Amino acid sequence: MDALTGAALQSGENTIKIVRDPGSDDAFAIGTIVLQWQDSTDK
């Protein structure tokens, strides 16, 4: 699993875009995406 840090979701609709390196000959499948967030009022 890869963890991405330093990203912040904005209020409202957000989009996740997954882009494969076109110069690579690898293959992959995405089975699940898990998002965890903390409401700024929870601090």
mmCIF file of the N, C-alpha and C atoms, coordinates in Angstrom:
data_MODEL
# 
_entry.id   MODEL 
# 
loop_
_atom_site.group_PDB 
_atom_site.id 
_atom_site.type_symbol 
_atom_site.label_atom_id 
_atom_site.label_alt_id 
_atom_site.label_comp_id 
_atom_site.label_asym_id 
_atom_site.label_entity_id 
_atom_site.label_seq_id 
_atom_site.pdbx_PDB_ins_code 
_atom_site.Cartn_x 
_atom_site.Cartn_y 
_atom_site.Cartn_z 
_atom_site.occupancy 
_atom_site.B_iso_or_equiv 
_atom_site.pdbx_formal_charge 
_atom_site.auth_seq_id 
_atom_site.auth_comp_id 
_atom_site.auth_asym_id 
_atom_site.auth_atom_id 
_atom_site.pdbx_PDB_model_num 
ATOM 1   N N  . MET A 1 1  ? 0.850   -1.167 0.000   1.00 0.00 ? 1  MET A N  1 
ATOM 2   C CA . MET A 1 1  ? 0.000   0.000  0.000   1.00 0.00 ? 1  MET A CA 1 
ATOM 3   C C  . MET A 1 1  ? 0.896   1.231  0.000   1.00 0.00 ? 1  MET A C  1 
ATOM 4   N N  . ASP A 1 2  ? 0.556   2.204  -0.790  1.00 0.00 ? 2  ASP A N  1 
ATOM 5   C CA . ASP A 1 2  ? 1.278   3.466  -0.820  1.00 0.00 ? 2  ASP A CA 1 
ATOM 6   C C  . ASP A 1 2  ? 0.484   4.514  -0.058  1.00 0.00 ? 2  ASP A C  1 
ATOM 7   N N  . ALA A 1 3  ? 1.149   5.245  0.794   1.00 0.00 ? 3  ALA A N  1 
ATOM 8   C CA . ALA A 1 3  ? 0.488   6.320  1.544   1.00 0.00 ? 3  ALA A CA 1 
ATOM 9   C C  . ALA A 1 3  ? 0.937   7.656  0.977   1.00 0.00 ? 3  ALA A C  1 
ATOM 10  N N  . LEU A 1 4  ? -0.005  8.518  0.680   1.00 0.00 ? 4  LEU A N  1 
ATOM 11  C CA . LEU A 1 4  ? 0.294   9.863  0.218   1.00 0.00 ? 4  LEU A CA 1 
ATOM 12  C C  . LEU A 1 4  ? 0.031   10.818 1.372   1.00 0.00 ? 4  LEU A C  1 
ATOM 13  N N  . THR A 1 5  ? 0.995   11.635 1.704   1.00 0.00 ? 5  THR A N  1 
ATOM 14  C CA . THR A 1 5  ? 0.835   12.573 2.808   1.00 0.00 ? 5  THR A CA 1 
ATOM 15  C C  . THR A 1 5  ? 0.965   13.999 2.293   1.00 0.00 ? 5  THR A C  1 
ATOM 16  N N  . GLY A 1 6  ? 0.519   14.931 3.093   1.00 0.00 ? 6  GLY A N  1 
ATOM 17  C CA . GLY A 1 6  ? 0.652   16.331 2.733   1.00 0.00 ? 6  GLY A CA 1 
ATOM 18  C C  . GLY A 1 6  ? -0.457  16.852 1.843   1.00 0.00 ? 6  GLY A C  1 
ATOM 19  N N  . ALA A 1 7  ? -1.418  16.011 1.523   1.00 0.00 ? 7  ALA A N  1 
ATOM 20  C CA . ALA A 1 7  ? -2.537  16.451 0.690   1.00 0.00 ? 7  ALA A CA 1 
ATOM 21  C C  . ALA A 1 7  ? -3.686  16.876 1.594   1.00 0.00 ? 7  ALA A C  1 
ATOM 22  N N  . ALA A 1 8  ? -4.434  17.861 1.155   1.00 0.00 ? 8  ALA A N  1 
ATOM 23  C CA . ALA A 1 8  ? -5.575  18.335 1.940   1.00 0.00 ? 8  ALA A CA 1 
ATOM 24  C C  . ALA A 1 8  ? -6.820  18.332 1.062   1.00 0.00 ? 8  ALA A C  1 
ATOM 25  N N  . LEU A 1 9  ? -7.891  17.730 1.550   1.00 0.00 ? 9  LEU A N  1 
ATOM 26  C CA . LEU A 1 9  ? -9.165  17.766 0.844   1.00 0.00 ? 9  LEU A CA 1 
ATOM 27  C C  . LEU A 1 9  ? -9.854  19.087 1.141   1.00 0.00 ? 9  LEU A C  1 
ATOM 28  N N  . GLN A 1 10 ? -10.458 19.645 0.138   1.00 0.00 ? 10 GLN A N  1 
ATOM 29  C CA . GLN A 1 10 ? -11.203 20.882 0.293   1.00 0.00 ? 10 GLN A CA 1 
ATOM 30  C C  . GLN A 1 10 ? -12.666 20.568 0.572   1.00 0.00 ? 10 GLN A C  1 
ATOM 31  N N  . SER A 1 11 ? -13.370 21.498 1.136   1.00 0.00 ? 11 SER A N  1 
ATOM 32  C CA . SER A 1 11 ? -14.794 21.332 1.390   1.00 0.00 ? 11 SER A CA 1 
ATOM 33  C C  . SER A 1 11 ? -15.515 21.142 0.055   1.00 0.00 ? 11 SER A C  1 
ATOM 34  N N  . GLY A 1 12 ? -16.460 20.226 0.008   1.00 0.00 ? 12 GLY A N  1 
ATOM 35  C CA . GLY A 1 12 ? -17.204 19.964 -1.225  1.00 0.00 ? 12 GLY A CA 1 
ATOM 36  C C  . GLY A 1 12 ? -16.643 18.762 -1.960  1.00 0.00 ? 12 GLY A C  1 
ATOM 37  N N  . GLU A 1 13 ? -16.874 18.717 -3.248  1.00 0.00 ? 13 GLU A N  1 
ATOM 38  C CA . GLU A 1 13 ? -16.462 17.580 -4.067  1.00 0.00 ? 13 GLU A CA 1 
ATOM 39  C C  . GLU A 1 13 ? -14.958 17.600 -4.297  1.00 0.00 ? 13 GLU A C  1 
ATOM 40  N N  . ASN A 1 14 ? -14.334 16.434 -4.164  1.00 0.00 ? 14 ASN A N  1 
ATOM 41  C CA . ASN A 1 14 ? -12.911 16.256 -4.435  1.00 0.00 ? 14 ASN A CA 1 
ATOM 42  C C  . ASN A 1 14 ? -12.760 15.125 -5.446  1.00 0.00 ? 14 ASN A C  1 
ATOM 43  N N  . THR A 1 15 ? -11.695 15.149 -6.217  1.00 0.00 ? 15 THR A N  1 
ATOM 44  C CA . THR A 1 15 ? -11.451 14.140 -7.247  1.00 0.00 ? 15 THR A CA 1 
ATOM 45  C C  . THR A 1 15 ? -10.096 13.499 -7.019  1.00 0.00 ? 15 THR A C  1 
ATOM 46  N N  . ILE A 1 16 ? -10.041 12.183 -7.139  1.00 0.00 ? 16 ILE A N  1 
ATOM 47  C CA . ILE A 1 16 ? -8.778  11.456 -7.092  1.00 0.00 ? 16 ILE A CA 1 
ATOM 48  C C  . ILE A 1 16 ? -8.479  11.007 -8.513  1.00 0.00 ? 16 ILE A C  1 
ATOM 49  N N  . LYS A 1 17 ? -7.289  11.348 -8.993  1.00 0.00 ? 17 LYS A N  1 
ATOM 50  C CA . LYS A 1 17 ? -6.890  10.970 -10.343 1.00 0.00 ? 17 LYS A CA 1 
ATOM 51  C C  . LYS A 1 17 ? -5.652  10.090 -10.247 1.00 0.00 ? 17 LYS A C  1 
ATOM 52  N N  . ILE A 1 18 ? -5.716  8.912  -10.830 1.00 0.00 ? 18 ILE A N  1 
ATOM 53  C CA . ILE A 1 18 ? -4.604  7.973  -10.833 1.00 0.00 ? 18 ILE A CA 1 
ATOM 54  C C  . ILE A 1 18 ? -4.087  7.905  -12.264 1.00 0.00 ? 18 ILE A C  1 
ATOM 55  N N  . VAL A 1 19 ? -2.805  8.195  -12.423 1.00 0.00 ? 19 VAL A N  1 
ATOM 56  C CA . VAL A 1 19 ? -2.208  8.257  -13.750 1.00 0.00 ? 19 VAL A CA 1 
ATOM 57  C C  . VAL A 1 19 ? -1.055  7.263  -13.817 1.00 0.00 ? 19 VAL A C  1 
ATOM 58  N N  . ARG A 1 20 ? -1.067  6.421  -14.818 1.00 0.00 ? 20 ARG A N  1 
ATOM 59  C CA . ARG A 1 20 ? 0.003   5.452  -15.035 1.00 0.00 ? 20 ARG A CA 1 
ATOM 60  C C  . ARG A 1 20 ? 1.096   6.114  -15.871 1.00 0.00 ? 20 ARG A C  1 
ATOM 61  N N  . ASP A 1 21 ? 2.345   5.806  -15.572 1.00 0.00 ? 21 ASP A N  1 
ATOM 62  C CA . ASP A 1 21 ? 3.469   6.308  -16.353 1.00 0.00 ? 21 ASP A CA 1 
ATOM 63  C C  . ASP A 1 21 ? 3.426   5.658  -17.736 1.00 0.00 ? 21 ASP A C  1 
ATOM 64  N N  . PRO A 1 22 ? 3.177   6.444  -18.798 1.00 0.00 ? 22 PRO A N  1 
ATOM 65  C CA . PRO A 1 22 ? 3.059   5.846  -20.131 1.00 0.00 ? 22 PRO A CA 1 
ATOM 66  C C  . PRO A 1 22 ? 4.369   5.244  -20.648 1.00 0.00 ? 22 PRO A C  1 
ATOM 67  N N  . GLY A 1 23 ? 5.497   5.598  -20.051 1.00 0.00 ? 23 GLY A N  1 
ATOM 68  C CA . GLY A 1 23 ? 6.777   5.049  -20.462 1.00 0.00 ? 23 GLY A CA 1 
ATOM 69  C C  . GLY A 1 23 ? 7.102   3.725  -19.792 1.00 0.00 ? 23 GLY A C  1 
ATOM 70  N N  . SER A 1 24 ? 6.239   3.269  -18.907 1.00 0.00 ? 24 SER A N  1 
ATOM 71  C CA . SER A 1 24 ? 6.471   2.038  -18.160 1.00 0.00 ? 24 SER A CA 1 
ATOM 72  C C  . SER A 1 24 ? 5.713   0.886  -18.808 1.00 0.00 ? 24 SER A C  1 
ATOM 73  N N  . ASP A 1 25 ? 6.276   -0.309 -18.706 1.00 0.00 ? 25 ASP A N  1 
ATOM 74  C CA . ASP A 1 25 ? 5.579   -1.475 -19.251 1.00 0.00 ? 25 ASP A CA 1 
ATOM 75  C C  . ASP A 1 25 ? 4.938   -2.318 -18.151 1.00 0.00 ? 25 ASP A C  1 
ATOM 76  N N  . ASP A 1 26 ? 4.786   -1.735 -16.957 1.00 0.00 ? 26 ASP A N  1 
ATOM 77  C CA . ASP A 1 26 ? 4.169   -2.469 -15.860 1.00 0.00 ? 26 ASP A CA 1 
ATOM 78  C C  . ASP A 1 26 ? 2.648   -2.504 -16.039 1.00 0.00 ? 26 ASP A C  1 
ATOM 79  N N  . ALA A 1 27 ? 2.026   -3.345 -15.255 1.00 0.00 ? 27 ALA A N  1 
ATOM 80  C CA . ALA A 1 27 ? 0.567   -3.441 -15.263 1.00 0.00 ? 27 ALA A CA 1 
ATOM 81  C C  . ALA A 1 27 ? 0.112   -3.452 -13.811 1.00 0.00 ? 27 ALA A C  1 
ATOM 82  N N  . PHE A 1 28 ? -1.030  -2.845 -13.544 1.00 0.00 ? 28 PHE A N  1 
ATOM 83  C CA . PHE A 1 28 ? -1.528  -2.848 -12.184 1.00 0.00 ? 28 PHE A CA 1 
ATOM 84  C C  . PHE A 1 28 ? -3.046  -2.781 -12.200 1.00 0.00 ? 28 PHE A C  1 
ATOM 85  N N  . ALA A 1 29 ? -3.633  -3.179 -11.098 1.00 0.00 ? 29 ALA A N  1 
ATOM 86  C CA . ALA A 1 29 ? -5.085  -3.087 -10.930 1.00 0.00 ? 29 ALA A CA 1 
ATOM 87  C C  . ALA A 1 29 ? -5.344  -2.410 -9.593  1.00 0.00 ? 29 ALA A C  1 
ATOM 88  N N  . ILE A 1 30 ? -6.348  -1.572 -9.562  1.00 0.00 ? 30 ILE A N  1 
ATOM 89  C CA . ILE A 1 30 ? -6.733  -0.895 -8.322  1.00 0.00 ? 30 ILE A CA 1 
ATOM 90  C C  . ILE A 1 30 ? -7.987  -1.563 -7.818  1.00 0.00 ? 30 ILE A C  1 
ATOM 91  N N  . GLY A 1 31 ? -7.887  -2.205 -6.667  1.00 0.00 ? 31 GLY A N  1 
ATOM 92  C CA . GLY A 1 31 ? -9.035  -2.902 -6.101  1.00 0.00 ? 31 GLY A CA 1 
ATOM 93  C C  . GLY A 1 31 ? -9.778  -2.057 -5.089  1.00 0.00 ? 31 GLY A C  1 
ATOM 94  N N  . THR A 1 32 ? -9.037  -1.265 -4.331  1.00 0.00 ? 32 THR A N  1 
ATOM 95  C CA . THR A 1 32 ? -9.645  -0.489 -3.250  1.00 0.00 ? 32 THR A CA 1 
ATOM 96  C C  . THR A 1 32 ? -8.870  0.805  -3.048  1.00 0.00 ? 32 THR A C  1 
ATOM 97  N N  . ILE A 1 33 ? -9.589  1.867  -2.774  1.00 0.00 ? 33 ILE A N  1 
ATOM 98  C CA . ILE A 1 33 ? -8.980  3.132  -2.367  1.00 0.00 ? 33 ILE A CA 1 
ATOM 99  C C  . ILE A 1 33 ? -9.569  3.475  -1.007  1.00 0.00 ? 33 ILE A C  1 
ATOM 100 N N  . VAL A 1 34 ? -8.708  3.723  -0.040  1.00 0.00 ? 34 VAL A N  1 
ATOM 101 C CA . VAL A 1 34 ? -9.152  4.052  1.313   1.00 0.00 ? 34 VAL A CA 1 
ATOM 102 C C  . VAL A 1 34 ? -8.751  5.488  1.604   1.00 0.00 ? 34 VAL A C  1 
ATOM 103 N N  . LEU A 1 35 ? -9.705  6.291  2.021   1.00 0.00 ? 35 LEU A N  1 
ATOM 104 C CA . LEU A 1 35 ? -9.433  7.673  2.408   1.00 0.00 ? 35 LEU A CA 1 
ATOM 105 C C  . LEU A 1 35 ? -9.656  7.812  3.907   1.00 0.00 ? 35 LEU A C  1 
ATOM 106 N N  . GLN A 1 36 ? -8.721  8.451  4.561   1.00 0.00 ? 36 GLN A N  1 
ATOM 107 C CA . GLN A 1 36 ? -8.884  8.777  5.975   1.00 0.00 ? 36 GLN A CA 1 
ATOM 108 C C  . GLN A 1 36 ? -8.718  10.281 6.088   1.00 0.00 ? 36 GLN A C  1 
ATOM 109 N N  . TRP A 1 37 ? -9.560  10.897 6.861   1.00 0.00 ? 37 TRP A N  1 
ATOM 110 C CA . TRP A 1 37 ? -9.462  12.339 7.005   1.00 0.00 ? 37 TRP A CA 1 
ATOM 111 C C  . TRP A 1 37 ? -9.752  12.727 8.430   1.00 0.00 ? 37 TRP A C  1 
ATOM 112 N N  . GLN A 1 38 ? -9.377  13.945 8.758   1.00 0.00 ? 38 GLN A N  1 
ATOM 113 C CA . GLN A 1 38 ? -9.659  14.515 10.060  1.00 0.00 ? 38 GLN A CA 1 
ATOM 114 C C  . GLN A 1 38 ? -10.332 15.840 9.826   1.00 0.00 ? 38 GLN A C  1 
ATOM 115 N N  . ASP A 1 39 ? -11.473 16.011 10.394  1.00 0.00 ? 39 ASP A N  1 
ATOM 116 C CA . ASP A 1 39 ? -12.200 17.284 10.305  1.00 0.00 ? 39 ASP A CA 1 
ATOM 117 C C  . ASP A 1 39 ? -11.386 18.329 11.055  1.00 0.00 ? 39 ASP A C  1 
ATOM 118 N N  . SER A 1 40 ? -11.217 19.490 10.458  1.00 0.00 ? 40 SER A N  1 
ATOM 119 C CA . SER A 1 40 ? -10.406 20.531 11.093  1.00 0.00 ? 40 SER A CA 1 
ATOM 120 C C  . SER A 1 40 ? -10.973 20.969 12.439  1.00 0.00 ? 40 SER A C  1 
ATOM 121 N N  . THR A 1 41 ? -12.261 20.711 12.690  1.00 0.00 ? 41 THR A N  1 
ATOM 122 C CA . THR A 1 41 ? -12.844 21.067 13.986  1.00 0.00 ? 41 THR A CA 1 
ATOM 123 C C  . THR A 1 41 ? -12.537 20.014 15.038  1.00 0.00 ? 41 THR A C  1 
ATOM 124 N N  . ASP A 1 42 ? -11.916 18.870 14.644  1.00 0.00 ? 42 ASP A N  1 
ATOM 125 C CA . ASP A 1 42 ? -11.580 17.808 15.598  1.00 0.00 ? 42 ASP A CA 1 
ATOM 126 C C  . ASP A 1 42 ? -10.266 18.064 16.312  1.00 0.00 ? 42 ASP A C  1 
ATOM 127 N N  . LYS A 1 43 ? -9.525  19.076 15.943  1.00 0.00 ? 43 LYS A N  1 
ATOM 128 C CA . LYS A 1 43 ? -8.199  19.317 16.521  1.00 0.00 ? 43 LYS A CA 1 
ATOM 129 C C  . LYS A 1 43 ? -8.276  19.858 17.912  1.00 0.00 ? 43 LYS A C  1 
# 
